[in-house]
Amino acid sequence: MANTRSARKRMKQNEKRRLRNRAIRSQVRSAVKDARAADGASARDAVREAIRTIDKAVSRGILHRNTAARRKSALARKLAAK
């Protein structure tokens, strides 16, 4: 358990951030999953939405930009193959 006031505050902040990060990471996973499962005309929109979600996660510091680039590239390759 934290001893100092600042350490206790830091623990509360970290827990808040952990929960927020987890929620956003889950949204990214869901968007990518939906984009991979989409067919036909809806596939393009689903991929756009997934890329948008990934970019938001990067701007918030939840995903590393190279990880995001790799995921976006994979989505684009899947879309081009369809």
Buried (B, 14 or more C-beta within 10 A) or exposed (E): EEEEEEEEEEEEEEEEEEEEBEEBEEBBEEBBEBBBEBEEEEBEEBBBBBBEBBBBBBEEEBBEEEEBEEBBEEBEEBBEEE
